[in-house]
Amino acid sequence: QLQLVESGGDLVQPGGSLRLSCAASGFRLDYYAIGWFRQAPGKEREGVSCISRRGDSTNYADSVQGRFTISRDNAKNTVYLQMNSLKPEDTGVYYCAAKLFGVVAGMLDEEDMDYWGKGTLVTVSS
């Protein structure tokens, strides 16, 4: 069974940090570019960050640039999103998604992704 599973979401205070993980099973993640997307309450889903198949190209939304870092460990079939200096506006459900042979030349198009996880909830609140 092919699936992506996100983990690491939690309740955290403003200024805090979290690391999200996206683990793949049933397929080799190194064939895929990976994107992190989020959906805040009452808002549309938006792209947060993405990483190329080998991890040599990354992209970030302006709202998270300098605070979030995406990385991957293909040997562990896992992609990570390190989130620092979290703000209340970072609250939302975070999803990872995979695009077969995807090319990172900007943010990946969510309409074009092949697999999605079910999401993990991040709440930033005091």
Secondary structure, 3 states (H helix, E strand, C coil): CCEEEEECCCEECCCCCEEEEEEEECCCHHHEEEEEEEECCCCCCEEEEEECCCCCCEEECCCCCCCEEEEEEHHHCEEEEEECCCCHHHCEEEEEEEEECCCCCCCCCHHHCCEECCCEEEEECC
